[in-house]
Amino acid sequence: MSYRFNPFTGNLDLVGSGGSSSPDNFSYQVIRSSAVVEIPLGQEMLVSEGVQIDGELVLNGVLTILDLTPDSVCPLNPVPSGRKLSVFASEQCLIYDELIIDGEVFNDGQIILLPAS
């Protein structure tokens, strides 16, 4: 059992129980050999370069691994009139800040909106 300081309440909150009342609210880079990490139903763990799983990952929710290579960023933003942006199944299109669409978007994969840096 561990505790984490909550800057919003000024209290120490119990974390790491894996239960729905206080699930972990961050992503893991490594899950150690004796650890069991659960992504509860209705939650998503987002990682940028993968996760090393030496222990156990119980996936009731969603695990998304972002491909942050330059080729993964959508090449057509804004989408001008008369043009079509296609994101096919098992592809990800990363958008920073906003997507401006004057043309068409075909999305069978994932369009992920990231805050501008």
N, CA, C and O atoms as a GROMACS GRO file, in nm:
protein
  468
    1MET      N    1   0.085  -0.116   0.000
    1MET     CA    2   0.000   0.000   0.000
    1MET      C    3   0.090   0.123   0.000
    1MET      O    4   0.190   0.128   0.072
    2SER      N    5   0.054   0.224  -0.082
    2SER     CA    6   0.134   0.345  -0.084
    2SER      C    7   0.041   0.466  -0.087
    2SER      O    8  -0.079   0.455  -0.109
    3TYR      N    9   0.102   0.582  -0.064
    3TYR     CA   10   0.027   0.706  -0.060
    3TYR      C   11   0.088   0.806  -0.157
    3TYR      O   12   0.208   0.804  -0.183
    4ARG      N   13   0.003   0.892  -0.209
    4ARG     CA   14   0.049   0.998  -0.299
    4ARG      C   15  -0.015   1.128  -0.256
    4ARG      O   16  -0.134   1.132  -0.223
    5PHE      N   17   0.065   1.236  -0.254
    5PHE     CA   18   0.014   1.368  -0.218
    5PHE      C   19  -0.078   1.420  -0.327
    5PHE      O   20  -0.042   1.420  -0.444
    6ASN      N   21  -0.197   1.463  -0.288
    6ASN     CA   22  -0.294   1.520  -0.381
    6ASN      C   23  -0.290   1.672  -0.364
    6ASN      O   24  -0.337   1.724  -0.263
    7PRO      N   25  -0.233   1.745  -0.464
    7PRO     CA   26  -0.220   1.890  -0.448
    7PRO      C   27  -0.354   1.964  -0.449
    7PRO      O   28  -0.360   2.079  -0.405
    8PHE      N   29  -0.459   1.902  -0.498
    8PHE     CA   30  -0.589   1.967  -0.503
    8PHE      C   31  -0.658   1.967  -0.367
    8PHE      O   32  -0.727   2.063  -0.331
    9THR      N   33  -0.640   1.859  -0.291
    9THR     CA   34  -0.704   1.849  -0.160
    9THR      C   35  -0.608   1.876  -0.046
    9THR      O   36  -0.652   1.906   0.066
   10GLY      N   37  -0.477   1.865  -0.072
   10GLY     CA   38  -0.378   1.882   0.035
   10GLY      C   39  -0.364   1.758   0.122
   10GLY      O   40  -0.300   1.763   0.227
   11ASN      N   41  -0.424   1.646   0.079
   11ASN     CA   42  -0.421   1.522   0.157
   11ASN      C   43  -0.333   1.418   0.089
   11ASN      O   44  -0.294   1.432  -0.027
   12LEU      N   45  -0.301   1.313   0.166
   12LEU     CA   46  -0.234   1.196   0.109
   12LEU      C   47  -0.342   1.096   0.071
   12LEU      O   48  -0.423   1.057   0.155
   13ASP      N   49  -0.342   1.053  -0.055
   13ASP     CA   50  -0.441   0.957  -0.103
   13ASP      C   51  -0.379   0.819  -0.115
   13ASP      O   52  -0.263   0.806  -0.155
   14LEU      N   53  -0.455   0.717  -0.080
   14LEU     CA   54  -0.414   0.579  -0.096
   14LEU      C   55  -0.411   0.545  -0.244
   14LEU      O   56  -0.509   0.572  -0.314
   15VAL      N   57  -0.301   0.487  -0.294
   15VAL     CA   58  -0.291   0.450  -0.434
   15VAL      C   59  -0.238   0.309  -0.446
   15VAL      O   60  -0.187   0.251  -0.350
   16GLY      N   61  -0.252   0.255  -0.566
   16GLY     CA   62  -0.194   0.125  -0.594
   16GLY      C   63  -0.279   0.008  -0.553
   16GLY      O   64  -0.233  -0.106  -0.560
   17SER      N   65  -0.402   0.032  -0.510
   17SER     CA   66  -0.486  -0.080  -0.469
   17SER      C   67  -0.542  -0.154  -0.590
   17SER      O   68  -0.577  -0.271  -0.580
   18GLY      N   69  -0.551  -0.083  -0.706
   18GLY     CA   70  -0.606  -0.147  -0.824
   18GLY      C   71  -0.756  -0.155  -0.823
   18GLY      O   72  -0.816  -0.199  -0.921
   19GLY      N   73  -0.819  -0.113  -0.715
   19GLY     CA   74  -0.964  -0.116  -0.707
   19GLY      C   75  -1.025   0.003  -0.777
   19GLY      O   76  -0.954   0.098  -0.812
   20SER      N   77  -1.155  -0.001  -0.796
   20SER     CA   78  -1.220   0.108  -0.868
   20SER      C   79  -1.230   0.234  -0.784
   20SER      O   80  -1.250   0.343  -0.838
   21SER      N   81  -1.218   0.222  -0.650
   21SER     CA   82  -1.231   0.340  -0.566
   21SER      C   83  -1.107   0.428  -0.572
   21SER      O   84  -1.119   0.550  -0.559
   22SER      N   85  -0.989   0.370  -0.590
   22SER     CA   86  -0.868   0.452  -0.600
   22SER      C   87  -0.766   0.387  -0.693
   22SER      O   88  -0.657   0.351  -0.649
   23PRO      N   89  -0.801   0.371  -0.820
   23PRO     CA   90  -0.707   0.309  -0.912
   23PRO      C   91  -0.589   0.401  -0.941
   23PRO      O   92  -0.599   0.522  -0.922
   24ASP      N   93  -0.479   0.344  -0.985
   24ASP     CA   94  -0.365   0.426  -1.026
   24ASP      C   95  -0.408   0.516  -1.140
   24ASP      O   96  -0.486   0.476  -1.226
   25ASN      N   97  -0.358   0.638  -1.138
   25ASN     CA   98  -0.398   0.734  -1.240
   25ASN      C   99  -0.274   0.784  -1.315
   25ASN      O  100  -0.252   0.904  -1.326
   26PHE      N  101  -0.195   0.691  -1.366
   26PHE     CA  102  -0.077   0.724  -1.443
   26PHE      C  103  -0.037   0.603  -1.524
   26PHE      O  104  -0.091   0.493  -1.503
   27SER      N  105   0.057   0.621  -1.616
   27SER     CA  106   0.102   0.513  -1.701
   27SER      C  107   0.232   0.454  -1.648
   27SER      O  108   0.310   0.523  -1.583
   28TYR      N  109   0.254   0.328  -1.676
   28TYR     CA  110   0.374   0.258  -1.633
   28TYR      C  111   0.471   0.243  -1.750
   28TYR      O  112   0.428   0.220  -1.863
   29GLN      N  113   0.600   0.256  -1.722
   29GLN     CA  114   0.701   0.222  -1.821
   29GLN      C  115   0.748   0.080  -1.798
   29GLN      O  116   0.782   0.008  -1.893
   30VAL      N  117   0.751   0.037  -1.670
   30VAL     CA  118   0.794  -0.098  -1.632
   30VAL      C  119   0.697  -0.152  -1.529
   30VAL      O  120   0.663  -0.083  -1.433
   31ILE      N  121   0.653  -0.276  -1.549
   31ILE     CA  122   0.575  -0.347  -1.447
   31ILE      C  123   0.667  -0.456  -1.392
   31ILE      O  124   0.698  -0.552  -1.463
   32ARG      N  125   0.709  -0.440  -1.268
   32ARG     CA  126   0.808  -0.530  -1.208
   32ARG      C  127   0.755  -0.673  -1.196
   32ARG      O  128   0.634  -0.696  -1.201
   33SER      N  129   0.847  -0.767  -1.179
   33SER     CA  130   0.813  -0.910  -1.187
   33SER      C  131   0.709  -0.954  -1.084
   33SER      O  132   0.632  -1.046  -1.112
   34SER      N  133   0.705  -0.893  -0.967
   34SER     CA  134   0.609  -0.937  -0.866
   34SER      C  135   0.481  -0.852  -0.867
   34SER      O  136   0.390  -0.878  -0.789
   35ALA      N  137   0.474  -0.752  -0.954
   35ALA     CA  138   0.361  -0.658  -0.953
   35ALA      C  139   0.247  -0.704  -1.043
   35ALA      O  140   0.269  -0.770  -1.145
   36VAL      N  141   0.126  -0.668  -1.003
   36VAL     CA  142   0.007  -0.688  -1.084
   36VAL      C  143  -0.057  -0.551  -1.102
   36VAL      O  144  -0.095  -0.487  -1.004
   37VAL      N  145  -0.069  -0.507  -1.226
   37VAL     CA  146  -0.129  -0.377  -1.257
   37VAL      C  147  -0.255  -0.402  -1.338
   37VAL      O  148  -0.255  -0.479  -1.434
   38GLU      N  149  -0.363  -0.336  -1.296
   38GLU     CA  150  -0.490  -0.351  -1.369
   38GLU      C  151  -0.530  -0.218  -1.430
   38GLU      O  152  -0.525  -0.114  -1.364
   39ILE      N  153  -0.569  -0.222  -1.556
   39ILE     CA  154  -0.633  -0.108  -1.618
   39ILE      C  155  -0.783  -0.138  -1.612
   39ILE      O  156  -0.832  -0.222  -1.687
   40PRO      N  157  -0.855  -0.068  -1.523
   40PRO     CA  158  -0.996  -0.099  -1.504
   40PRO      C  159  -1.080  -0.066  -1.626
   40PRO      O  160  -1.041   0.016  -1.710
   41LEU      N  161  -1.193  -0.128  -1.636
   41LEU     CA  162  -1.289  -0.102  -1.742
   41LEU      C  163  -1.324   0.046  -1.741
   41LEU      O  164  -1.351   0.103  -1.636
   42GLY      N  165  -1.324   0.108  -1.858
   42GLY     CA  166  -1.356   0.250  -1.867
   42GLY      C  167  -1.237   0.341  -1.849
   42GLY      O  168  -1.252   0.463  -1.852
   43GLN      N  169  -1.115   0.284  -1.831
   43GLN     CA  170  -0.995   0.366  -1.820
   43GLN      C  171  -0.895   0.326  -1.927
   43GLN      O  172  -0.903   0.217  -1.983
   44GLU      N  173  -0.801   0.417  -1.956
   44GLU     CA  174  -0.703   0.393  -2.059
   44GLU      C  175  -0.564   0.427  -2.006
   44GLU      O  176  -0.545   0.530  -1.940
   45MET      N  177  -0.467   0.340  -2.036
   45MET     CA  178  -0.327   0.370  -2.007
   45MET      C  179  -0.261   0.407  -2.139
   45MET      O  180  -0.265   0.330  -2.235
   46LEU      N  181  -0.201   0.525  -2.143
   46LEU     CA  182  -0.142   0.579  -2.265
   46LEU      C  183   0.009   0.585  -2.247
   46LEU      O  184   0.058   0.650  -2.155
   47VAL      N  185   0.083   0.516  -2.334
   47VAL     CA  186   0.229   0.517  -2.327
   47VAL      C  187   0.284   0.557  -2.463
   47VAL      O  188   0.223   0.530  -2.567
   48SER      N  189   0.401   0.621  -2.461
   48SER     CA  190   0.455   0.672  -2.587
   48SER      C  191   0.554   0.578  -2.653
   48SER      O  192   0.568   0.581  -2.775
   49GLU      N  193   0.622   0.494  -2.578
   49GLU     CA  194   0.723   0.409  -2.640
   49GLU      C  195   0.713   0.264  -2.595
   49GLU      O  196   0.810   0.189  -2.608
   50GLY      N  197   0.601   0.224  -2.543
   50GLY     CA  198   0.583   0.087  -2.501
   50GLY      C  199   0.596   0.072  -2.351
   50GLY      O  200   0.629   0.167  -2.280
   51VAL      N  201   0.568  -0.047  -2.305
   51VAL     CA  202   0.577  -0.078  -2.163
   51VAL      C  203   0.645  -0.214  -2.148
   51VAL      O  204   0.612  -0.308  -2.220
   52GLN      N  205   0.738  -0.224  -2.055
   52GLN     CA  206   0.806  -0.350  -2.027
   52GLN      C  207   0.727  -0.422  -1.919
   52GLN      O  208   0.713  -0.372  -1.808
   53ILE      N  209   0.676  -0.542  -1.952
   53ILE     CA  210   0.592  -0.616  -1.859
   53ILE      C  211   0.669  -0.738  -1.811
   53ILE      O  212   0.680  -0.838  -1.882
   54ASP      N  213   0.724  -0.729  -1.690
   54ASP     CA  214   0.789  -0.843  -1.626
   54ASP      C  215   0.693  -0.912  -1.530
   54ASP      O  216   0.710  -1.030  -1.499
   55GLY      N  217   0.593  -0.838  -1.484
   55GLY     CA  218   0.492  -0.893  -1.394
   55GLY      C  219   0.366  -0.928  -1.471
   55GLY      O  220   0.371  -1.003  -1.569
   56GLU      N  221   0.254  -0.874  -1.427
   56GLU     CA  222   0.125  -0.906  -1.488
   56GLU      C  223   0.048  -0.778  -1.515
   56GLU      O  224   0.038  -0.691  -1.428
   57LEU      N  225  -0.007  -0.766  -1.635
   57LEU     CA  226  -0.093  -0.654  -1.672
   57LEU      C  227  -0.232  -0.709  -1.702
   57LEU      O  228  -0.251  -0.785  -1.797
   58VAL      N  229  -0.329  -0.671  -1.619
   58VAL     CA  230  -0.468  -0.713  -1.637
   58VAL      C  231  -0.538  -0.602  -1.716
   58VAL      O  232  -0.552  -0.490  -1.667
   59LEU      N  233  -0.580  -0.635  -1.836
   59LEU     CA  234  -0.630  -0.536  -1.930
   59LEU      C  235  -0.781  -0.547  -1.942
   59LEU      O  236  -0.833  -0.614  -2.032
   60ASN      N  237  -0.853  -0.480  -1.850
   60ASN     CA  238  -0.998  -0.471  -1.862
   60ASN      C  239  -1.038  -0.344  -1.936
   60ASN      O  240  -1.146  -0.336  -1.993
   61GLY      N  241  -0.949  -0.245  -1.934
   61GLY     CA  242  -0.971  -0.120  -2.007
   61GLY      C  243  -0.894  -0.122  -2.137
   61GLY      O  244  -0.898  -0.220  -2.210
   62VAL      N  245  -0.825  -0.012  -2.166
   62VAL     CA  246  -0.757   0.005  -2.294
   62VAL      C  247  -0.611   0.041  -2.270
   62VAL      O  248  -0.581   0.124  -2.184
   63LEU      N  249  -0.521  -0.020  -2.346
   63LEU     CA  250  -0.380   0.017  -2.348
   63LEU      C  251  -0.352   0.074  -2.487
   63LEU      O  252  -0.368   0.004  -2.587
   64THR      N  253  -0.308   0.200  -2.494
   64THR     CA  254  -0.275   0.262  -2.621
   64THR      C  255  -0.128   0.296  -2.621
   64THR      O  256  -0.079   0.365  -2.532
   65ILE      N  257  -0.057   0.246  -2.722
   65ILE     CA  258   0.085   0.275  -2.738
   65ILE      C  259   0.098   0.369  -2.857
   65ILE      O  260   0.071   0.330  -2.971
   66LEU      N  261   0.139   0.492  -2.830
   66LEU     CA  262   0.150   0.592  -2.935
   66LEU      C  263   0.280   0.576  -3.011
   66LEU      O  264   0.385   0.549  -2.953
   67ASP      N  265   0.272   0.591  -3.140
   67ASP     CA  266   0.390   0.594  -3.226
   67ASP      C  267   0.423   0.741  -3.248
   67ASP      O  268   0.353   0.809  -3.323
   68LEU      N  269   0.528   0.791  -3.184
   68LEU     CA  270   0.560   0.933  -3.191
   68LEU      C  271   0.669   0.964  -3.292
   68LEU      O  272   0.734   1.068  -3.283
   69THR      N  273   0.689   0.876  -3.389
   69THR     CA  274   0.785   0.904  -3.495
   69THR      C  275   0.727   1.012  -3.586
   69THR      O  276   0.605   1.030  -3.592
   70PRO      N  277   0.814   1.085  -3.659
   70PRO     CA  278   0.762   1.192  -3.746
   70PRO      C  279   0.660   1.143  -3.848
   70PRO      O  280   0.571   1.219  -3.887
   71ASP      N  281   0.671   1.018  -3.893
   71ASP     CA  282   0.575   0.964  -3.991
   71ASP      C  283   0.436   0.942  -3.933
   71ASP      O  284   0.340   0.928  -4.008
   72SER      N  285   0.425   0.939  -3.798
   72SER     CA  286   0.296   0.911  -3.736
   72SER      C  287   0.208   1.035  -3.727
   72SER      O  288   0.087   1.024  -3.706
   73VAL      N  289   0.267   1.153  -3.743
   73VAL     CA  290   0.189   1.276  -3.735
   73VAL      C  291   0.112   1.291  -3.866
   73VAL      O  292   0.167   1.271  -3.974
   74CYS      N  293  -0.016   1.327  -3.855
   74CYS     CA  294  -0.100   1.339  -3.975
   74CYS      C  295  -0.037   1.436  -4.073
   74CYS      O  296  -0.004   1.548  -4.038
   75PRO      N  297  -0.022   1.392  -4.198
   75PRO     CA  298   0.046   1.475  -4.296
   75PRO      C  299  -0.042   1.585  -4.354
   75PRO      O  300   0.008   1.674  -4.422
   76LEU      N  301  -0.170   1.579  -4.328
   76LEU     CA  302  -0.263   1.671  -4.393
   76LEU      C  303  -0.344   1.745  -4.287
   76LEU      O  304  -0.455   1.702  -4.253
   77ASN      N  305  -0.292   1.854  -4.235
   77ASN     CA  306  -0.362   1.934  -4.137
   77ASN      C  307  -0.325   2.080  -4.162
   77ASN      O  308  -0.209   2.116  -4.140
   78PRO      N  309  -0.413   2.162  -4.205
   78PRO     CA  310  -0.556   2.139  -4.224
   78PRO      C  311  -0.586   2.053  -4.347
   78PRO      O  312  -0.504   2.039  -4.437
   79VAL      N  313  -0.708   1.996  -4.347
   79VAL     CA  314  -0.755   1.918  -4.462
   79VAL      C  315  -0.827   2.017  -4.554
   79VAL      O  316  -0.938   2.060  -4.524
   80PRO      N  317  -0.764   2.052  -4.667
   80PRO     CA  318  -0.825   2.154  -4.753
   80PRO      C  319  -0.948   2.103  -4.826
   80PRO      O  320  -0.969   1.982  -4.840
   81SER      N  321  -1.027   2.195  -4.873
   81SER     CA  322  -1.146   2.161  -4.951
   81SER      C  323  -1.107   2.079  -5.073
   81SER      O  324  -1.010   2.112  -5.142
   82GLY      N  325  -1.181   1.973  -5.100
   82GLY     CA  326  -1.154   1.887  -5.214
   82GLY      C  327  -1.051   1.778  -5.186
   82GLY      O  328  -1.024   1.698  -5.275
   83ARG      N  329  -0.991   1.773  -5.066
   83ARG     CA  330  -0.893   1.671  -5.030
   83ARG      C  331  -0.951   1.580  -4.922
   83ARG      O  332  -1.047   1.617  -4.854
   84LYS      N  333  -0.893   1.462  -4.908
   84LYS     CA  334  -0.942   1.362  -4.813
   84LYS      C  335  -0.826   1.310  -4.729
   84LYS      O  336  -0.723   1.270  -4.783
   85LEU      N  337  -0.842   1.311  -4.598
   85LEU     CA  338  -0.747   1.251  -4.505
   85LEU      C  339  -0.798   1.111  -4.472
   85LEU      O  340  -0.910   1.097  -4.421
   86SER      N  341  -0.718   1.008  -4.499
   86SER     CA  342  -0.758   0.870  -4.472
   86SER      C  343  -0.670   0.812  -4.362
   86SER      O  344  -0.547   0.813  -4.374
   87VAL      N  345  -0.731   0.761  -4.256
   87VAL     CA  346  -0.662   0.689  -4.149
   87VAL      C  347  -0.720   0.548  -4.149
   87VAL      O  348  -0.835   0.527  -4.112
   88PHE      N  349  -0.639   0.452  -4.192
   88PHE     CA  350  -0.688   0.316  -4.210
   88PHE      C  351  -0.680   0.236  -4.080
   88PHE      O  352  -0.615   0.279  -3.984
   89ALA      N  353  -0.746   0.122  -4.077
   89ALA     CA  354  -0.748   0.036  -3.958
   89ALA      C  355  -0.604   0.007  -3.914
   89ALA      O  356  -0.516  -0.012  -3.997
   90SER      N  357  -0.583   0.005  -3.785
   90SER     CA  358  -0.454  -0.017  -3.718
   90SER      C  359  -0.354   0.095  -3.743
   90SER      O  360  -0.235   0.077  -3.715
   91GLU      N  361  -0.399   0.210  -3.794
   91GLU     CA  362  -0.313   0.328  -3.806
   91GLU      C  363  -0.355   0.432  -3.704
   91GLU      O  364  -0.471   0.439  -3.664
   92GLN      N  365  -0.257   0.514  -3.662
   92GLN     CA  366  -0.284   0.624  -3.572
   92GLN      C  367  -0.243   0.753  -3.641
   92GLN      O  368  -0.142   0.759  -3.710
   93CYS      N  369  -0.323   0.856  -3.621
   93CYS     CA  370  -0.291   0.987  -3.674
   93CYS      C  371  -0.288   1.082  -3.556
   93CYS      O  372  -0.389   1.104  -3.490
   94LEU      N  373  -0.170   1.139  -3.528
   94LEU     CA  374  -0.155   1.230  -3.415
   94LEU      C  375  -0.176   1.373  -3.462
   94LEU      O  376  -0.117   1.417  -3.560
   95ILE      N  377  -0.261   1.445  -3.390
   95ILE     CA  378  -0.290   1.584  -3.421
   95ILE      C  379  -0.250   1.666  -3.299
   95ILE      O  380  -0.291   1.637  -3.187
   96TYR      N  381  -0.171   1.769  -3.322
   96TYR     CA  382  -0.133   1.859  -3.213
   96TYR      C  383  -0.223   1.981  -3.216
   96TYR      O  384  -0.233   2.049  -3.317
   97ASP      N  385  -0.288   2.007  -3.105
   97ASP     CA  386  -0.370   2.125  -3.082
   97ASP      C  387  -0.509   2.115  -3.145
   97ASP      O  388  -0.608   2.112  -3.073
   98GLU      N  389  -0.520   2.111  -3.278
   98GLU     CA  390  -0.652   2.106  -3.342
   98GLU      C  391  -0.641   2.048  -3.483
   98GLU      O  392  -0.535   2.050  -3.544
   99LEU      N  393  -0.753   1.995  -3.531
   99LEU     CA  394  -0.762   1.946  -3.668
   99LEU      C  395  -0.864   2.033  -3.740
   99LEU      O  396  -0.979   2.044  -3.698
  100ILE      N  397  -0.820   2.094  -3.848
  100ILE     CA  398  -0.908   2.182  -3.926
  100ILE      C  399  -0.950   2.106  -4.052
  100ILE      O  400  -0.866   2.066  -4.132
  101ILE      N  401  -1.081   2.086  -4.068
  101ILE     CA  402  -1.134   2.006  -4.177
  101ILE      C  403  -1.222   2.092  -4.267
  101ILE      O  404  -1.330   2.135  -4.227
  102ASP      N  405  -1.174   2.116  -4.388
  102ASP     CA  406  -1.257   2.178  -4.491
  102ASP      C  407  -1.295   2.076  -4.597
  102ASP      O  408  -1.390   2.095  -4.673
  103GLY      N  409  -1.219   1.966  -4.601
  103GLY     CA  410  -1.246   1.858  -4.697
  103GLY      C  411  -1.315   1.742  -4.628
  103GLY      O  412  -1.414   1.761  -4.559
  104GLU      N  413  -1.261   1.620  -4.648
  104GLU     CA  414  -1.320   1.498  -4.592
  104GLU      C  415  -1.219   1.425  -4.504
  104GLU      O  416  -1.098   1.436  -4.525
  105VAL      N  417  -1.269   1.350  -4.407
  105VAL     CA  418  -1.186   1.263  -4.324
  105VAL      C  419  -1.248   1.125  -4.324
  105VAL      O  420  -1.366   1.108  -4.292
  106PHE      N  421  -1.168   1.025  -4.360
  106PHE     CA  422  -1.208   0.885  -4.351
  106PHE      C  423  -1.126   0.824  -4.238
  106PHE      O  424  -1.003   0.818  -4.247
  107ASN      N  425  -1.192   0.780  -4.130
  107ASN     CA  426  -1.121   0.730  -4.012
  107ASN      C  427  -1.168   0.591  -3.977
  107ASN      O  428  -1.278   0.572  -3.925
  108ASP      N  429  -1.083   0.493  -4.007
  108ASP     CA  430  -1.108   0.355  -3.965
  108ASP      C  431  -1.009   0.316  -3.855
  108ASP      O  432  -1.019   0.207  -3.798
  109GLY      N  433  -0.914   0.405  -3.826
  109GLY     CA  434  -0.812   0.380  -3.724
  109GLY      C  435  -0.835   0.467  -3.604
  109GLY      O  436  -0.944   0.467  -3.546
  110GLN      N  437  -0.732   0.543  -3.564
  110GLN     CA  438  -0.742   0.632  -3.449
  110GLN      C  439  -0.688   0.768  -3.485
  110GLN      O  440  -0.579   0.780  -3.540
  111ILE      N  441  -0.765   0.871  -3.454
  111ILE     CA  442  -0.716   1.008  -3.462
  111ILE      C  443  -0.702   1.053  -3.317
  111ILE      O  444  -0.800   1.056  -3.242
  112ILE      N  445  -0.579   1.088  -3.278
  112ILE     CA  446  -0.550   1.122  -3.139
  112ILE      C  447  -0.512   1.269  -3.132
  112ILE      O  448  -0.417   1.312  -3.197
  113LEU      N  449  -0.586   1.344  -3.053
  113LEU     CA  450  -0.560   1.487  -3.036
  113LEU      C  451  -0.470   1.507  -2.915
  113LEU      O  452  -0.505   1.467  -2.804
  114LEU      N  453  -0.354   1.568  -2.937
  114LEU     CA  454  -0.258   1.596  -2.831
  114LEU      C  455  -0.252   1.745  -2.807
  114LEU      O  456  -0.262   1.823  -2.902
  115PRO      N  457  -0.234   1.788  -2.682
  115PRO     CA  458  -0.224   1.932  -2.657
  115PRO      C  459  -0.099   1.989  -2.722
  115PRO      O  460   0.003   1.921  -2.731
  116ALA      N  461  -0.107   2.112  -2.766
  116ALA     CA  462   0.010   2.176  -2.828
  116ALA      C  463   0.118   2.193  -2.722
  116ALA      O  464   0.089   2.224  -2.606
  117SER      N  465   0.242   2.172  -2.762
  117SER     CA  466   0.351   2.182  -2.664
  117SER      C  467   0.401   2.322  -2.649
  117SER      O  468   0.492   2.347  -2.570
   0.00000   0.00000   0.00000
